[in-house]
Amino acid sequence: MAKTFHLTVARVGQNLFEGQAKSVTVPGAEGVLTILAEHEAFVSPLKPGTIRIEPAEGEEITIVIEENGIVEVSSNQATVLL
């Protein structure tokens, strides 16, 4: 079984995803970032693009973002704020 981490993707007043994920790929300001379980801690700005979530169970989820955001990774969890 693949390792997972807790992922939250949200914008003001709306949770777009919250749960366990195998990976998430986000459009970082310096390039595309893929986050896996037990990733090193970091914070990065995001640019408009596509977020791809591979949940622990189920089909891949794609979220298109048209605004800038931020991603924070620490303690085996990631938070994407739009």
C-alpha positions as CSV (number, residue, x, y, z in Angstrom):
1,M,0.0,0.0,0.0
2,A,1.3,3.5,-0.9
3,K,2.1,5.9,1.8
4,T,-0.4,8.8,2.2
5,F,-0.5,12.3,3.8
6,H,-3.3,14.6,4.8
7,L,-4.2,17.1,2.1
8,T,-6.4,20.2,2.3
9,V,-7.2,22.3,-0.7
10,A,-9.4,25.3,0.1
11,R,-10.4,28.8,-1.0
12,V,-12.2,31.3,1.2
13,G,-15.4,29.8,2.5
14,Q,-15.0,26.5,0.5
15,N,-13.1,23.2,1.0
16,L,-12.3,21.8,-2.4
17,F,-10.6,18.6,-1.1
18,E,-9.8,17.3,2.4
19,G,-8.5,13.8,3.1
20,Q,-5.7,11.4,2.6
21,A,-3.8,11.6,-0.7
22,K,-1.0,9.6,-2.4
23,S,0.2,12.7,-4.2
24,V,-0.7,16.2,-5.3
25,T,0.8,18.2,-8.2
26,V,0.6,22.0,-8.1
27,P,1.7,24.8,-10.4
28,G,4.4,26.4,-8.3
29,A,5.7,29.9,-9.1
30,E,9.1,28.4,-10.1
31,G,7.7,25.3,-11.8
32,V,5.4,22.2,-11.3
33,L,5.7,20.6,-7.8
34,T,4.7,17.1,-6.9
35,I,4.2,16.4,-3.2
36,L,4.4,12.9,-1.8
37,A,4.0,11.5,1.8
38,E,6.8,12.5,4.2
39,H,7.9,15.4,1.9
40,E,10.4,17.9,3.3
41,A,8.7,21.0,4.8
42,F,8.4,24.0,2.5
43,V,6.2,26.9,1.5
44,S,5.8,28.1,-2.1
45,P,3.6,30.6,-4.0
46,L,1.4,29.1,-6.7
47,K,0.4,30.5,-10.1
48,P,-2.7,29.8,-12.1
49,G,-2.8,26.3,-13.6
50,T,-4.0,22.8,-12.7
51,I,-3.9,20.9,-9.4
52,R,-3.9,17.1,-9.8
53,I,-4.8,15.1,-6.7
54,E,-4.3,11.3,-6.4
55,P,-6.5,10.5,-3.4
56,A,-5.8,7.4,-1.2
57,E,-8.9,5.9,-2.7
58,G,-10.7,6.7,-5.9
59,E,-10.1,8.5,-9.2
60,E,-7.7,11.4,-9.8
61,I,-9.2,14.8,-9.1
62,T,-8.3,17.8,-11.2
63,I,-8.9,21.4,-10.0
64,V,-8.2,24.3,-12.4
65,I,-7.1,27.5,-10.6
66,E,-7.3,30.9,-12.1
67,E,-5.8,32.8,-9.3
68,N,-2.5,32.8,-7.3
69,G,-2.3,30.8,-4.1
70,I,0.1,29.2,-1.7
71,V,1.1,25.7,-0.6
72,E,2.5,24.7,2.7
73,V,4.0,21.3,3.5
74,S,5.0,20.1,7.0
75,S,4.5,17.1,9.3
76,N,3.2,14.8,6.6
77,Q,0.4,17.2,5.6
78,A,-0.1,19.7,2.8
79,T,-2.4,22.7,2.7
80,V,-3.2,24.5,-0.6
81,L,-4.9,27.9,-0.1
82,L,-6.3,29.7,-3.1
